[in-house]
Amino acid sequence: MTKIVKKRLSDSLLTAGRKRRLQKLSRRPDNEIDTSDIPELTERFWQNAVRNPFYRPVKHQLTLRLDADVIAWLRRQGRGYQTRANALLRDAMLEDLNPKRRKEGGWPRPNNPRHNGIAQRRRAS
């Protein structure tokens, strides 16, 4: 059996002195805060960054019309066909949002006329 523990910021005990100090700090403008002891973050810092493994994007339920053969292909691969469809759409979205990957031949594939038409209309708007 697992025990679920929830902690809130309001659960921590703040003394009156700490509360006054936090109030005073919150009123200071950002340009008065000394950040000289904090190193600048460069691109090298972010090279090995990974997404938080506990991140769960908000999902919305909707009705989406897909070609029957696409649905059959997804379902043939077993349980979780909606999750796979979401992953495929997410990959396409991330490739479309990242211009560097797009130049390297990412989605949409230039040899597919259906994708070309969609991509051209989307970029024109």
LUMBA-808605 format. One record per residue: residue number from 1; residue in one letter; x, y, z of N, C-alpha, C in turn. Coordinates in pm, whole numbers. Layout:
// LUMBA-808605
R_resi_resn_n.x_n.y_n.z_ca.x_ca.y_ca.z_c.x_c.y_c.z
R_NUM_a_X_Y_Z_X_Y_Z_X_Y_Z
...
//
This chain:
// LUMBA-808605
R_resi_resn_n.x_n.y_n.z_ca.x_ca.y_ca.z_c.x_c.y_c.z
R_1_m_84_-117_0_0_0_0_89_124_0
R_2_t_53_220_-82_132_342_-89_61_454_-16
R_3_k_141_543_36_87_656_109_108_781_25
R_4_i_3_854_-1_11_977_-80_20_1094_16
R_5_v_125_1172_-1_147_1287_86_138_1412_-1
R_6_k_54_1504_36_42_1630_-35_92_1741_55
R_7_k_181_1823_0_230_1937_75_202_2062_-4
R_8_r_160_2162_64_133_2291_2_226_2394_62
R_9_l_249_2500_-13_332_2606_38_272_2664_165
R_10_s_140_2665_171_73_2720_289_93_2632_412
R_11_d_133_2503_391_155_2414_504_285_2443_577
R_12_s_381_2509_508_509_2537_573_491_2650_674
R_13_l_561_2638_781_548_2738_887_638_2856_857
R_14_l_578_2969_838_653_3092_819_638_3177_943
R_15_t_750_3211_996_746_3299_1113_710_3440_1067
R_16_a_674_3523_1160_639_3662_1126_757_3733_1062
R_17_g_878_3705_1112_998_3767_1056_1022_3725_912
R_18_r_1002_3596_882_1019_3547_744_915_3608_652
R_19_k_793_3619_701_687_3680_618_721_3824_584
R_20_r_770_3899_684_809_4039_658_923_4046_556
R_21_r_1020_3956_570_1133_3955_478_1088_3923_335
R_22_l_998_3828_321_946_3794_188_865_3909_129
R_23_q_787_3976_210_711_4092_163_805_4200_112
R_24_k_911_4225_188_1008_4327_151_1077_4290_18
R_25_l_1115_4162_4_1178_4116_-120_1084_4126_-239
R_26_s_958_4096_-219_863_4099_-330_838_4240_-382
R_27_r_863_4339_-300_844_4479_-343_964_4535_-418
R_28_r_1079_4467_-413_1199_4516_-481_1186_4499_-632
R_29_p_1229_4598_-710_1229_4581_-856_1338_4482_-898
R_30_d_1317_4416_-1010_1411_4313_-1056_1551_4367_-1078
R_31_n_1562_4490_-1125_1695_4542_-1156_1779_4569_-1031
R_32_e_1720_4565_-914_1794_4583_-789_1844_4451_-731
R_33_i_1805_4341_-790_1846_4210_-738_1984_4178_-792
R_34_d_2077_4144_-703_2214_4112_-741_2222_3968_-792
R_35_t_2248_3952_-921_2260_3819_-981_2403_3790_-1024
R_36_s_2500_3864_-969_2639_3848_-1012_2695_3710_-977
R_37_d_2640_3643_-878_2690_3511_-840_2625_3397_-920
R_38_i_2534_3432_-1011_2467_3331_-1093_2528_3336_-1233
R_39_p_2585_3224_-1281_2646_3226_-1414_2541_3237_-1524
R_40_e_2582_3297_-1636_2494_3307_-1752_2470_3167_-1809
R_41_l_2349_3140_-1855_2319_3012_-1917_2346_3022_-2066
R_42_t_2432_2936_-2116_2468_2936_-2258_2397_2820_-2327
R_43_e_2413_2812_-2459_2355_2701_-2535_2412_2567_-2489
R_44_r_2538_2568_-2447_2603_2445_-2401_2529_2387_-2279
R_45_f_2479_2473_-2193_2404_2430_-2075_2281_2350_-2116
R_46_w_2213_2394_-2221_2086_2333_-2261_2103_2213_-2352
R_47_q_2226_2180_-2395_2249_2069_-2488_2198_1936_-2435
R_48_n_2218_1910_-2309_2179_1781_-2251_2050_1789_-2170
R_49_a_1977_1897_-2188_1853_1912_-2113_1750_1810_-2160
R_50_v_1671_1761_-2069_1564_1667_-2102_1433_1719_-2043
R_51_r_1324_1682_-2107_1193_1721_-2057_1165_1649_-1926
R_52_n_1096_1716_-1838_1059_1658_-1711_983_1527_-1737
R_53_p_1030_1415_-1681_963_1287_-1709_822_1279_-1650
R_54_f_787_1369_-1561_655_1368_-1501_559_1465_-1570
R_55_y_607_1532_-1676_523_1628_-1749_411_1555_-1820
R_56_r_290_1598_-1803_173_1542_-1871_95_1658_-1933
R_57_p_95_1669_-2066_21_1779_-2127_-129_1762_-2105
R_58_v_-200_1873_-2103_-345_1871_-2087_-406_1813_-2215
R_59_k_-499_1723_-2200_-564_1661_-2315_-707_1712_-2327
R_60_h_-753_1727_-2450_-891_1769_-2477_-958_1661_-2561
R_61_q_-1079_1627_-2524_-1153_1529_-2601_-1219_1599_-2719
R_62_l_-1207_1539_-2838_-1268_1597_-2956_-1301_1487_-3055
R_63_t_-1377_1521_-3155_-1409_1429_-3263_-1323_1466_-3381
R_64_l_-1257_1365_-3438_-1165_1388_-3549_-1193_1285_-3657
R_65_r_-1213_1330_-3779_-1240_1237_-3888_-1109_1200_-3957
R_66_l_-1077_1070_-3954_-956_1018_-4017_-995_916_-4122
R_67_d_-907_897_-4218_-932_795_-4321_-937_657_-4255
R_68_a_-1024_570_-4308_-1044_437_-4250_-916_356_-4250
R_69_d_-835_368_-4356_-712_289_-4361_-610_337_-4257
R_70_v_-611_465_-4224_-521_517_-4121_-560_461_-3985
R_71_i_-690_461_-3955_-738_406_-3828_-708_256_-3820
R_72_a_-731_185_-3931_-704_41_-3933_-555_14_-3908
R_73_w_-469_94_-3968_-325_78_-3950_-286_100_-3803
R_74_l_-342_204_-3742_-312_232_-3602_-363_121_-3511
R_75_r_-484_73_-3538_-544_-31_-3453_-475_-165_-3470
R_76_r_-422_-193_-3588_-352_-320_-3612_-230_-335_-3521
R_77_q_-174_-224_-3476_-54_-228_-3393_-85_-258_-3247
R_78_g_-213_-278_-3214_-249_-316_-3078_-312_-202_-3000
R_79_r_-324_-225_-2870_-387_-125_-2783_-311_6_-2786
R_80_g_-381_114_-2761_-318_245_-2753_-310_317_-2886
R_81_y_-403_288_-2976_-394_351_-3109_-414_503_-3100
R_82_q_-494_550_-3007_-513_695_-2993_-386_761_-2940
R_83_t_-317_694_-2850_-191_746_-2799_-88_752_-2910
R_84_r_-83_647_-2996_10_648_-3110_-24_759_-3207
R_85_a_-152_781_-3234_-194_889_-3323_-150_1023_-3265
R_86_n_-167_1041_-3135_-125_1164_-3070_26_1182_-3082
R_87_a_103_1073_-3065_249_1082_-3075_291_1119_-3216
R_88_l_225_1063_-3317_256_1097_-3456_228_1244_-3484
R_89_l_113_1292_-3436_79_1432_-3455_175_1524_-3380
R_90_r_216_1483_-3259_310_1564_-3182_445_1572_-3254
R_91_d_493_1459_-3308_620_1461_-3383_611_1556_-3502
R_92_a_499_1548_-3575_481_1637_-3690_477_1783_-3646
R_93_m_410_1810_-3534_402_1947_-3484_540_1999_-3445
R_94_l_617_1916_-3372_749_1960_-3327_844_1982_-3445
R_95_e_836_1896_-3546_919_1915_-3665_879_2042_-3739
R_96_d_750_2071_-3743_703_2191_-3811_744_2316_-3735
R_97_l_746_2309_-3603_782_2425_-3522_933_2449_-3517
R_98_n_1012_2346_-3545_1157_2358_-3539_1212_2378_-3680
R_99_p_1245_2502_-3719_1289_2528_-3856_1417_2454_-3892
R_100_k_1505_2426_-3796_1630_2356_-3823_1600_2214_-3872
R_101_r_1508_2145_-3805_1473_2009_-3845_1400_2009_-3979
R_102_r_1322_2114_-4005_1247_2122_-4131_1344_2129_-4248
R_103_k_1455_2204_-4233_1553_2217_-4340_1623_2084_-4367
R_104_e_1633_1998_-4266_1701_1869_-4280_1611_1763_-4343
R_105_g_1497_1802_-4392_1410_1705_-4459_1308_1643_-4368
R_106_g_1264_1712_-4266_1163_1659_-4175_1025_1670_-4237
R_107_w_923_1659_-4156_785_1665_-4202_754_1807_-4242
R_108_p_678_1839_-4339_615_1748_-4434_712_1705_-4542
R_109_r_699_1583_-4584_788_1528_-4686_760_1596_-4820
R_110_p_863_1646_-4888_841_1720_-5013_789_1634_-5127
R_111_n_808_1502_-5122_764_1417_-5232_618_1373_-5221
R_112_n_548_1417_-5118_408_1381_-5102_322_1503_-5136
R_113_p_248_1497_-5247_170_1614_-5289_63_1655_-5188
R_114_r_7_1559_-5113_-95_1596_-5013_-32_1680_-4903
R_115_h_87_1641_-4856_154_1718_-4752_198_1853_-4804
R_116_n_246_1858_-4929_290_1985_-4986_177_2087_-4987
R_117_g_59_2046_-5032_-53_2138_-5038_-91_2189_-4900
R_118_i_-91_2100_-4802_-126_2139_-4666_-21_2235_-4611
R_119_a_106_2200_-4632_213_2284_-4578_213_2422_-4643
R_120_q_191_2427_-4774_192_2556_-4843_78_2645_-4794
R_121_r_-42_2586_-4779_-156_2665_-4730_-131_2715_-4589
R_122_r_-71_2627_-4503_-49_2663_-4364_55_2774_-4356
R_123_r_163_2767_-4434_268_2867_-4427_223_3000_-4486
R_124_a_129_2995_-4582_82_3117_-4645_-4_3199_-4550
R_125_s_-70_3132_-4458_-158_3206_-4365_-85_3259_-4247
//
